[in-house]
Amino acid sequence: MDFSGKVALITGGGGDIGRASALAFAARGAKVVVVDLDEDAGKASAELVRRRGGEARFVRADVSRAADVRGYVQASVDAYGTIDCFFNNAGTEGGIASTQDYDEEMFDRVIGVNLKGAFLGLRHVLPVMLQQGAGTIVTSASITAVFGGPGMPAYVASKHGVLGLTKAAAADVARFGIRINAVCPGPVEGRMMRSLEAQRNPADPAALAAAVRAGIPTGRYTTAEEVANAVLYFCSPLSGNVTGTHLMLDGGRSGTGGAPSP
């Protein structure tokens, strides 16, 4: 998978999966644009790419705001003239509460970042790719895009929406040289799982983590690097005629009937 001369735009680039993807793209020759609302985390990802010999820029943006999305797209085009690969990755887990008790403002924020943010990314990146006549896009869905799960109504709803949006957008542009697919990770080692473990079992988050791992056939969480590998596959010629689909990265959990909640 050689991305020499290509430009990869990554939202949520300051997080575990975004950072691993930025490093993976850069290691294979791509110039990287890292987008994140967390300026410190986003700048750290871009700096890490540069330390390893790659080229990266950081753009601060709230992906739920159209003006910010237009800004990161324009910054990418201004810097490099093209967007070849777009990892539409920014997301937030929100709080843990049953549907009947879920906070409305929290619901709006999760939907705004995870679903509206994904839509806005597609809305403003696709015209660039259509003008180019080529491009690949990967959205960050989740195992919860296919299955339900207790205590996360906003997150589950948003990821179901992301998967549907991926399929609709892929159908819109399939004949124009643009492919769009989704990655659907199960629990991924990193900050988000630490947050969910602590919310679900504040007294003993490690016990919750052990119980979740016990329900995964491989006995472990997926790594951010493994998700990044799938993203690069979807963006490479190796997946040449693959579009409008998704890949589960959950250690066999969904395929063997395990409970899917993160």
Backbone torsions as a table, in degrees:
resi	resn	phi	psi	omega
1	MET	NA	97.5	-177.4
2	ASP	-105.0	119.3	-179.7
3	PHE	-111.6	24.1	178.6
4	SER	-57.7	131.2	-179.6
5	GLY	81.0	-2.0	-180.0
6	LYS	-94.6	160.0	176.7
7	VAL	-118.7	125.3	179.2
8	ALA	-112.5	123.0	178.2
9	LEU	-104.1	126.3	-173.4
10	ILE	-130.4	116.7	172.1
11	THR	-88.5	156.9	-172.5
12	GLY	63.9	29.2	-173.6
13	GLY	-71.9	-8.9	176.8
14	GLY	-89.2	-10.2	-179.7
15	GLY	-85.3	179.4	-175.0
16	ASP	-61.2	-51.3	-178.2
17	ILE	-69.8	-42.3	179.2
18	GLY	-61.8	-43.0	179.9
19	ARG	-66.3	-44.6	178.3
20	ALA	-60.6	-37.1	179.6
21	SER	-70.6	-40.8	177.4
22	ALA	-59.7	-44.5	179.4
23	LEU	-66.1	-38.7	-179.1
24	ALA	-68.0	-43.9	176.8
25	PHE	-61.3	-47.3	-176.9
26	ALA	-64.2	-37.0	179.5
27	ALA	-64.1	-21.0	180.0
28	ARG	-106.4	19.0	168.8
29	GLY	101.8	-4.8	-177.1
30	ALA	-78.7	149.4	165.2
31	LYS	-84.3	139.7	-171.1
32	VAL	-121.4	135.1	170.6
33	VAL	-111.5	116.1	-178.2
34	VAL	-97.5	123.9	178.8
35	VAL	-116.5	132.9	176.3
36	ASP	-161.4	152.8	173.1
37	LEU	-77.2	-31.9	178.0
38	ASP	-80.8	101.9	-173.8
39	GLU	-62.6	-42.0	-178.7
40	ASP	-62.9	-46.2	-178.4
41	ALA	-66.8	-41.8	-179.3
42	GLY	-65.7	-43.9	177.9
43	LYS	-63.9	-36.0	179.0
44	ALA	-63.8	-38.9	177.7
45	SER	-64.7	-45.6	-179.9
46	ALA	-63.3	-40.5	179.2
47	GLU	-65.4	-38.0	178.9
48	LEU	-64.7	-39.2	175.2
49	VAL	-59.4	-45.8	-178.0
50	ARG	-65.8	-38.3	178.6
51	ARG	-61.0	-29.7	-179.4
52	ARG	-92.6	12.5	173.5
53	GLY	93.5	5.7	179.9
54	GLY	-94.9	178.8	178.3
55	GLU	-116.0	127.4	-177.6
56	ALA	-149.4	148.3	173.2
57	ARG	-126.8	153.0	176.8
58	PHE	-114.4	138.8	174.0
59	VAL	-130.2	124.0	177.3
60	ARG	-82.3	131.9	-179.5
61	ALA	-159.3	146.0	168.1
62	ASP	-96.0	111.0	-172.7
63	VAL	-68.3	-11.8	178.7
64	SER	-85.8	-1.8	-179.2
65	ARG	-111.2	122.0	-175.6
66	ALA	-59.2	-39.0	-179.1
67	ALA	-62.6	-39.5	178.2
68	ASP	-67.3	-38.8	179.5
69	VAL	-66.0	-46.6	175.3
70	ARG	-56.7	-36.5	179.8
71	GLY	-65.4	-43.7	-178.7
72	TYR	-72.8	-31.2	175.8
73	VAL	-66.9	-45.7	-179.8
74	GLN	-64.9	-38.7	178.2
75	ALA	-61.8	-38.0	178.8
76	SER	-66.3	-45.6	-179.3
77	VAL	-67.1	-40.7	179.0
78	ASP	-62.2	-39.1	-176.5
79	ALA	-75.9	-41.0	-169.0
80	TYR	-126.8	-8.7	175.9
81	GLY	82.7	-6.2	-174.9
82	THR	-159.2	161.6	167.7
83	ILE	-131.5	106.4	-177.3
84	ASP	-89.3	-39.0	-177.5
85	CYS	-130.4	130.9	179.3
86	PHE	-124.4	114.8	173.6
87	PHE	-98.2	101.5	-174.6
88	ASN	-84.7	78.3	-158.1
89	ASN	-112.8	-18.1	-172.3
90	ALA	-57.9	138.2	179.8
91	GLY	-165.0	163.7	177.3
92	THR	-140.5	146.5	-177.0
93	GLU	-82.8	-27.2	-175.8
94	GLY	71.3	-165.6	-178.2
95	GLY	-93.4	171.3	176.8
96	ILE	-107.4	118.2	176.8
97	ALA	-166.3	152.7	177.3
98	SER	-66.4	158.9	-176.2
99	THR	-55.6	-42.2	-176.6
100	GLN	-69.4	-16.1	-178.9
101	ASP	-112.9	2.0	-171.6
102	TYR	-71.8	136.0	-177.7
103	ASP	-70.4	131.9	-175.6
104	GLU	-65.9	-40.8	179.7
105	GLU	-65.2	-37.7	176.4
106	MET	-64.9	-41.6	178.3
107	PHE	-58.9	-47.3	-179.5
108	ASP	-61.4	-38.8	-178.3
109	ARG	-67.8	-44.1	179.9
110	VAL	-64.0	-45.7	177.8
111	ILE	-63.3	-39.5	-179.1
112	GLY	-62.2	-44.7	-179.5
113	VAL	-76.4	-52.3	-170.4
114	ASN	-74.6	-43.0	-174.6
115	LEU	-100.0	-54.2	178.2
116	LYS	-63.2	-38.7	178.3
117	GLY	-61.2	-40.3	177.0
118	ALA	-65.7	-41.9	178.2
119	PHE	-62.2	-47.4	-178.5
120	LEU	-62.4	-38.0	176.4
121	GLY	-59.2	-47.4	177.6
122	LEU	-63.8	-43.3	-176.9
123	ARG	-57.5	-36.2	-173.6
124	HIS	-104.5	-19.7	175.4
125	VAL	-84.5	-37.1	-176.1
126	LEU	-58.2	-40.9	177.0
127	PRO	-58.7	-34.9	176.7
128	VAL	-64.7	-46.1	-178.6
129	MET	-69.6	-35.7	177.8
130	LEU	-64.6	-37.9	177.0
131	GLN	-66.9	-36.0	177.6
132	GLN	-72.1	-30.8	-174.4
133	GLY	81.5	19.0	-179.1
134	ALA	-167.3	158.3	175.9
135	GLY	155.6	156.6	175.5
136	THR	-130.0	142.3	-179.4
137	ILE	-131.7	137.7	172.9
138	VAL	-125.5	128.5	175.4
139	THR	-99.8	150.8	174.9
140	SER	-92.9	104.8	171.9
141	ALA	-99.0	-132.9	-175.8
142	SER	-177.9	163.1	170.7
143	ILE	-57.7	-28.1	179.2
144	THR	-76.5	-2.1	172.0
145	ALA	-76.5	-15.6	-177.8
146	VAL	-112.4	-33.3	-179.4
147	PHE	-119.7	166.1	174.3
148	GLY	-87.5	-167.9	178.7
149	GLY	177.1	141.2	-175.7
150	PRO	-75.0	147.4	169.5
151	GLY	81.0	2.9	-177.3
152	MET	-135.3	55.8	-174.8
153	PRO	-61.0	-39.7	-178.7
154	ALA	-69.8	-44.6	-178.4
155	TYR	-64.3	-47.0	-179.4
156	VAL	-62.8	-45.0	179.6
157	ALA	-62.5	-42.1	-178.6
158	SER	-64.8	-40.6	-177.3
159	LYS	-75.3	-32.4	169.6
160	HIS	-59.7	-42.0	179.0
161	GLY	-64.6	-40.3	179.1
162	VAL	-60.9	-41.8	-179.4
163	LEU	-66.8	-41.4	176.7
164	GLY	-64.5	-40.3	178.0
165	LEU	-62.6	-40.4	178.3
166	THR	-59.2	-46.0	-178.3
167	LYS	-67.4	-40.7	179.7
168	ALA	-65.4	-45.8	-178.9
169	ALA	-65.9	-39.5	178.7
170	ALA	-59.6	-40.5	179.3
171	ALA	-67.3	-34.1	-179.2
172	ASP	-65.0	-34.0	-170.0
173	VAL	-119.0	6.5	-174.2
174	ALA	-58.3	-33.5	-177.1
175	ARG	-86.3	4.5	-177.5
176	PHE	-113.7	19.1	176.2
177	GLY	81.7	16.9	-178.4
178	ILE	-120.4	131.9	179.1
179	ARG	-115.7	140.2	-179.3
180	ILE	-133.8	124.3	178.8
181	ASN	-136.2	173.4	-178.0
182	ALA	-129.9	145.0	168.6
183	VAL	-101.6	140.1	-177.7
184	CYS	-125.5	79.9	179.9
185	PRO	-72.8	149.8	163.0
186	GLY	-83.3	-153.0	177.8
187	PRO	-56.9	130.0	-179.7
188	VAL	-115.7	132.9	179.1
189	GLU	-59.8	123.4	179.1
190	GLY	151.8	-165.8	-171.8
191	ARG	-59.0	-44.6	-175.4
192	MET	-61.8	-41.4	178.7
193	MET	-68.4	-34.3	175.9
194	ARG	-61.9	-40.6	178.8
195	SER	-64.0	-45.8	-178.5
196	LEU	-67.7	-39.1	177.4
197	GLU	-61.5	-43.2	-179.2
198	ALA	-68.2	-35.2	179.3
199	GLN	-71.6	-39.2	-176.6
200	ARG	-76.9	-32.0	-179.8
201	ASN	-143.3	77.1	-177.0
202	PRO	-58.4	-31.7	-177.0
203	ALA	-73.4	-30.7	-176.8
204	ASP	-154.0	72.3	-179.0
205	PRO	-60.9	-29.4	179.9
206	ALA	-64.9	-35.6	178.3
207	ALA	-66.4	-38.5	176.8
208	LEU	-63.7	-43.5	179.0
209	ALA	-60.3	-42.1	179.8
210	ALA	-63.9	-38.9	179.6
211	ALA	-67.1	-39.6	178.5
212	VAL	-65.2	-45.7	179.6
213	ARG	-61.1	-35.4	-179.8
214	ALA	-64.4	-24.5	179.1
215	GLY	-89.5	1.9	179.5
216	ILE	-102.0	125.1	-177.0
217	PRO	-52.6	-37.7	179.3
218	THR	-78.3	-10.9	177.0
219	GLY	78.7	14.1	-178.4
220	ARG	-153.3	164.7	173.0
221	TYR	-75.5	156.4	170.4
222	THR	-70.1	149.0	176.3
223	THR	-94.6	156.1	176.7
224	ALA	-60.5	-35.3	179.8
225	GLU	-65.5	-34.7	177.6
226	GLU	-67.8	-37.2	175.2
227	VAL	-65.3	-43.2	178.8
228	ALA	-58.4	-39.8	178.5
229	ASN	-60.2	-39.6	178.4
230	ALA	-67.4	-38.7	177.8
231	VAL	-60.9	-46.2	179.6
232	LEU	-64.3	-37.2	175.8
233	TYR	-58.1	-48.6	-178.9
234	PHE	-64.8	-26.7	-179.3
235	CYS	-89.8	-4.7	-174.9
236	SER	-102.0	164.6	175.3
237	PRO	-63.4	-14.6	178.5
238	LEU	-61.6	-25.1	178.8
239	SER	-105.8	34.4	-168.1
240	GLY	-41.1	-46.1	-177.4
241	ASN	-113.4	26.5	-179.2
242	VAL	-100.0	119.8	176.9
243	THR	-155.5	152.6	177.4
244	GLY	72.8	24.5	-178.5
245	THR	-130.8	-175.5	-178.1
246	HIS	-142.6	158.0	179.2
247	LEU	-123.5	124.9	178.1
248	MET	-83.0	131.7	178.6
249	LEU	-127.2	78.0	-169.5
250	ASP	-138.0	21.2	177.9
251	GLY	64.5	24.3	178.9
252	GLY	86.7	5.0	-173.6
253	ARG	-62.8	-48.8	-177.3
254	SER	-71.1	-36.9	-176.6
255	GLY	-71.5	-17.5	-178.6
256	THR	-112.9	10.6	173.6
257	GLY	88.0	12.0	179.3
258	GLY	-72.7	154.1	177.2
259	ALA	-64.2	133.1	-170.4
260	PRO	-90.9	-8.0	-171.5
261	SER	-63.8	139.6	-179.8
262	PRO	-74.6	NA	NA
